[in-house]
Amino acid sequence: MKKLINNAEQVVEEMLQGAVLAHPQYVKRVEGFNVLVRANSPVQGKVALVSGGGSGHEPSHAGYVGRGMLDGAVAGAVFTSPTPDQVYEAVKAVDGGKGVLLVIKNYTGDIMNFEMATEMAEADGIKVAKVVVNDDVAVENSTWTTGRRGIAGTVFVHKIAGAKAETGADLAEVQKTAEKVIANVRSMGMALSPCIVPAAGKPSFTLAENEAEIGMGIHGEPGTHRETVRPADETAEHLVNKILADMSLDAGDEAAVMINGLGGTPLMELYVINRKVAAMLAERNIKIAKTYIGNYMTSLEMAGFSVTVLKLDSELKELLFAQADTPALVQF
Amino acid sequence: MKKLINNAEQVVEEMLQGAVLAHPQYVKRVEGFNVLVRANSPVQGKVALVSGGGSGHEPSHAGYVGRGMLDGAVAGAVFTSPTPDQVYEAVKAVDGGKGVLLVIKNYTGDIMNFEMATEMAEADGIKVAKVVVNDDVAVENSTWTTGRRGIAGTVFVHKIAGAKAETGADLAEVQKTAEKVIANVRSMGMALSPCIVPAAGKPSFTLAENEAEIGMGIHGEPGTHRETVRPADETAEHLVNKILADMSLDAGDEAAVMINGLGGTPLMELYVINRKVAAMLAERNIKIAKTYIGNYMTSLEMAGFSVTVLKLDSELKELLFAQADTPALVQF
């Protein structure tokens, strides 16, 4: 295992320290916990957003803490749900009196722990609502999931619900907007290589020299099938067809597109993929309002990508384009 | 070779098409050439900046085309200098009457071809100036370089000279500011793995399972030595000590820091590295004005990183913090 780390057991702790040192203008640590919140938390008079999950998906989620997106991010161990007390601390640290929306990716452990945290916070009199993101069209149920997995589409939920919260909307309204994003967003990914969880020290699965896994999850969960690596256009076409078959996106509709790298994919290749994705949407007369290309929801050093398509209406478009300011290298 | 491409010979062409489809609000193609310029080029009454070089370093350089940074970027074949006619077309497309500054990384082929383009443009009556970036402290001379190589520090030249140009400064002033950045910036990198140039189909070198190359260039040029992979803190310490030994940065001085991923490095690891880099600068009482963490100047899917330190004065700091708007996922 070749990694730029000091100690597999300390990697999340050291990452969080490095993040606070890098971005003190954006984030601060909730002392004693693996929680980063906005430097000016709690923001009064605004619904707060908290997300999180296992580490290893950076810049998700701490990279999206900042004005116009999240208020707090909880970092579990690598690919492991954060514990309820960590989520509870995040909720307490960001609540500015208007309540807290939890944005949860659909994994069984995450849902259980975020729900326990909700009960703890509600016992303190904090209003909490939650949404569950399940944008991955590849498979129903999976290694750690009942129903569909939540993957890169989650970042659109952060952006749009975060922008809604900045307008002064109340908790029910922010939740409703987040649910609209979830209803309108679909994703699917594929991998050319596995990744290595530091504490495990070896890949959780292997692929042959010319083999790809289609529909794989962001923790290396199995996808729909394995196949010989195909030309980029064919791979993109397969994913986009699966996505479009699952959503109601008609000629004349408008969408946002994300070509998300999983951590080990050259940006060059993501642009080659986008060429085909954009052409497929153009053929269907679907207007692309904005395209996001880069590493938004990664799987450590995994090589591969996902495509996300978000159907826009006027509310979602306005909130997507609203200004945001976060540490992540994100063109929002 | 596992890559998300269609055809090794078409990869730059398809990348450029994908980039224009992704970012039409930022960039347009100079028809018939591998040149991307601002969508509103030429911008009148402003010195224009052109950079470029071999492809494979994305988001360098086309990702930095936009308000406050570059006006044009020239994309050579992968790891290969762009030809003089391509650079010449970029210069013609962006000149708004106040002249063009070429920002060249110090590689022999790049310098030769950018200089030939300069002669062609000057014959047309276009004012052209150039600066050569040589921030890599690892080695003097190298596979394709006389003197030191230009690496990630180049991005600071784009940002700061680009901001200077937006102020309406003339060509000599913008050049002078760019030269000040070059005088004040130092970098050094290391690699855990090689990368594969698509047309070659195999790595240009190999590293043993537990081996790292220290001081390696962004095209895989040899560094200072190979060694067994060490803990991240020791590796960071070695690089930062080499950098600081080569620049005049004293207690009380202010600096910007970039922890640059080479394309295949998890963001988690870059944050672990930053923890040590920030601590080393704090020990020396050097104030970090801003830290940039992510993939700014890559080597396809190479695993590894570089550290860049830029000594700031009041002019450089103001220009570094000035607003910019480009396609790259860059927190500038």
HADDOCK unambig.tbl for C-alpha pairs under 7 A between the chains (distance, minus, plus):
assign (segid A and resid 2 and name CA) (segid B and resid 192 and name CA) 6.82 0.50 0.50
assign (segid A and resid 2 and name CA) (segid B and resid 210 and name CA) 6.54 0.50 0.50
assign (segid A and resid 4 and name CA) (segid B and resid 231 and name CA) 6.76 0.50 0.50
assign (segid A and resid 4 and name CA) (segid B and resid 232 and name CA) 4.89 0.50 0.50
assign (segid A and resid 4 and name CA) (segid B and resid 269 and name CA) 5.50 0.50 0.50
assign (segid A and resid 5 and name CA) (segid B and resid 231 and name CA) 5.84 0.50 0.50
assign (segid A and resid 5 and name CA) (segid B and resid 232 and name CA) 4.75 0.50 0.50
assign (segid A and resid 5 and name CA) (segid B and resid 269 and name CA) 6.22 0.50 0.50
assign (segid A and resid 5 and name CA) (segid B and resid 272 and name CA) 6.53 0.50 0.50
assign (segid A and resid 6 and name CA) (segid B and resid 231 and name CA) 4.56 0.50 0.50
assign (segid A and resid 6 and name CA) (segid B and resid 232 and name CA) 5.24 0.50 0.50
assign (segid A and resid 6 and name CA) (segid B and resid 233 and name CA) 6.61 0.50 0.50
assign (segid A and resid 14 and name CA) (segid B and resid 272 and name CA) 5.39 0.50 0.50
assign (segid A and resid 14 and name CA) (segid B and resid 275 and name CA) 6.85 0.50 0.50
assign (segid A and resid 15 and name CA) (segid B and resid 268 and name CA) 5.83 0.50 0.50
assign (segid A and resid 15 and name CA) (segid B and resid 271 and name CA) 4.97 0.50 0.50
assign (segid A and resid 15 and name CA) (segid B and resid 272 and name CA) 4.76 0.50 0.50
assign (segid A and resid 17 and name CA) (segid B and resid 275 and name CA) 6.16 0.50 0.50
assign (segid A and resid 18 and name CA) (segid B and resid 271 and name CA) 4.70 0.50 0.50
assign (segid A and resid 18 and name CA) (segid B and resid 272 and name CA) 5.56 0.50 0.50
assign (segid A and resid 18 and name CA) (segid B and resid 274 and name CA) 5.25 0.50 0.50
assign (segid A and resid 18 and name CA) (segid B and resid 275 and name CA) 3.97 0.50 0.50
assign (segid A and resid 19 and name CA) (segid B and resid 271 and name CA) 5.76 0.50 0.50
assign (segid A and resid 21 and name CA) (segid B and resid 275 and name CA) 6.65 0.50 0.50
assign (segid A and resid 21 and name CA) (segid B and resid 278 and name CA) 6.66 0.50 0.50
assign (segid A and resid 22 and name CA) (segid B and resid 291 and name CA) 5.19 0.50 0.50
assign (segid A and resid 56 and name CA) (segid B and resid 268 and name CA) 6.78 0.50 0.50
assign (segid A and resid 58 and name CA) (segid B and resid 267 and name CA) 5.93 0.50 0.50
assign (segid A and resid 58 and name CA) (segid B and resid 268 and name CA) 6.41 0.50 0.50
assign (segid A and resid 59 and name CA) (segid B and resid 267 and name CA) 6.93 0.50 0.50
assign (segid A and resid 192 and name CA) (segid B and resid 2 and name CA) 6.80 0.50 0.50
assign (segid A and resid 210 and name CA) (segid B and resid 2 and name CA) 6.54 0.50 0.50
assign (segid A and resid 231 and name CA) (segid B and resid 4 and name CA) 6.77 0.50 0.50
assign (segid A and resid 231 and name CA) (segid B and resid 5 and name CA) 5.85 0.50 0.50
assign (segid A and resid 231 and name CA) (segid B and resid 6 and name CA) 4.57 0.50 0.50
assign (segid A and resid 232 and name CA) (segid B and resid 4 and name CA) 4.88 0.50 0.50
assign (segid A and resid 232 and name CA) (segid B and resid 5 and name CA) 4.76 0.50 0.50
assign (segid A and resid 232 and name CA) (segid B and resid 6 and name CA) 5.24 0.50 0.50
assign (segid A and resid 233 and name CA) (segid B and resid 6 and name CA) 6.61 0.50 0.50
assign (segid A and resid 263 and name CA) (segid B and resid 264 and name CA) 6.25 0.50 0.50
assign (segid A and resid 263 and name CA) (segid B and resid 265 and name CA) 6.86 0.50 0.50
assign (segid A and resid 263 and name CA) (segid B and resid 266 and name CA) 5.75 0.50 0.50
assign (segid A and resid 264 and name CA) (segid B and resid 263 and name CA) 6.26 0.50 0.50
assign (segid A and resid 264 and name CA) (segid B and resid 264 and name CA) 4.02 0.50 0.50
assign (segid A and resid 264 and name CA) (segid B and resid 265 and name CA) 6.57 0.50 0.50
assign (segid A and resid 264 and name CA) (segid B and resid 301 and name CA) 5.97 0.50 0.50
assign (segid A and resid 265 and name CA) (segid B and resid 263 and name CA) 6.86 0.50 0.50
assign (segid A and resid 265 and name CA) (segid B and resid 264 and name CA) 6.56 0.50 0.50
assign (segid A and resid 265 and name CA) (segid B and resid 301 and name CA) 5.99 0.50 0.50
assign (segid A and resid 266 and name CA) (segid B and resid 263 and name CA) 5.75 0.50 0.50
assign (segid A and resid 266 and name CA) (segid B and resid 300 and name CA) 4.98 0.50 0.50
assign (segid A and resid 266 and name CA) (segid B and resid 301 and name CA) 5.24 0.50 0.50
assign (segid A and resid 267 and name CA) (segid B and resid 58 and name CA) 5.94 0.50 0.50
assign (segid A and resid 267 and name CA) (segid B and resid 59 and name CA) 6.93 0.50 0.50
assign (segid A and resid 268 and name CA) (segid B and resid 15 and name CA) 5.82 0.50 0.50
assign (segid A and resid 268 and name CA) (segid B and resid 56 and name CA) 6.79 0.50 0.50
assign (segid A and resid 268 and name CA) (segid B and resid 58 and name CA) 6.42 0.50 0.50
assign (segid A and resid 269 and name CA) (segid B and resid 4 and name CA) 5.49 0.50 0.50
assign (segid A and resid 269 and name CA) (segid B and resid 5 and name CA) 6.21 0.50 0.50
assign (segid A and resid 271 and name CA) (segid B and resid 15 and name CA) 4.96 0.50 0.50
assign (segid A and resid 271 and name CA) (segid B and resid 18 and name CA) 4.70 0.50 0.50
assign (segid A and resid 271 and name CA) (segid B and resid 19 and name CA) 5.75 0.50 0.50
assign (segid A and resid 272 and name CA) (segid B and resid 5 and name CA) 6.52 0.50 0.50
assign (segid A and resid 272 and name CA) (segid B and resid 14 and name CA) 5.40 0.50 0.50
assign (segid A and resid 272 and name CA) (segid B and resid 15 and name CA) 4.76 0.50 0.50
assign (segid A and resid 272 and name CA) (segid B and resid 18 and name CA) 5.56 0.50 0.50
assign (segid A and resid 274 and name CA) (segid B and resid 18 and name CA) 5.25 0.50 0.50
assign (segid A and resid 275 and name CA) (segid B and resid 14 and name CA) 6.85 0.50 0.50
assign (segid A and resid 275 and name CA) (segid B and resid 17 and name CA) 6.17 0.50 0.50
assign (segid A and resid 275 and name CA) (segid B and resid 18 and name CA) 3.98 0.50 0.50
assign (segid A and resid 275 and name CA) (segid B and resid 21 and name CA) 6.66 0.50 0.50
assign (segid A and resid 278 and name CA) (segid B and resid 21 and name CA) 6.66 0.50 0.50
assign (segid A and resid 291 and name CA) (segid B and resid 22 and name CA) 5.20 0.50 0.50
assign (segid A and resid 294 and name CA) (segid B and resid 329 and name CA) 6.99 0.50 0.50
assign (segid A and resid 300 and name CA) (segid B and resid 266 and name CA) 4.98 0.50 0.50
assign (segid A and resid 301 and name CA) (segid B and resid 264 and name CA) 5.97 0.50 0.50
assign (segid A and resid 301 and name CA) (segid B and resid 265 and name CA) 6.00 0.50 0.50
assign (segid A and resid 301 and name CA) (segid B and resid 266 and name CA) 5.25 0.50 0.50
assign (segid A and resid 327 and name CA) (segid B and resid 331 and name CA) 6.91 0.50 0.50
assign (segid A and resid 329 and name CA) (segid B and resid 329 and name CA) 4.41 0.50 0.50
assign (segid A and resid 329 and name CA) (segid B and resid 330 and name CA) 4.67 0.50 0.50
assign (segid A and resid 329 and name CA) (segid B and resid 331 and name CA) 5.33 0.50 0.50
assign (segid A and resid 330 and name CA) (segid B and resid 329 and name CA) 4.66 0.50 0.50
assign (segid A and resid 330 and name CA) (segid B and resid 330 and name CA) 6.46 0.50 0.50
assign (segid A and resid 331 and name CA) (segid B and resid 327 and name CA) 6.94 0.50 0.50
assign (segid A and resid 331 and name CA) (segid B and resid 329 and name CA) 5.30 0.50 0.50
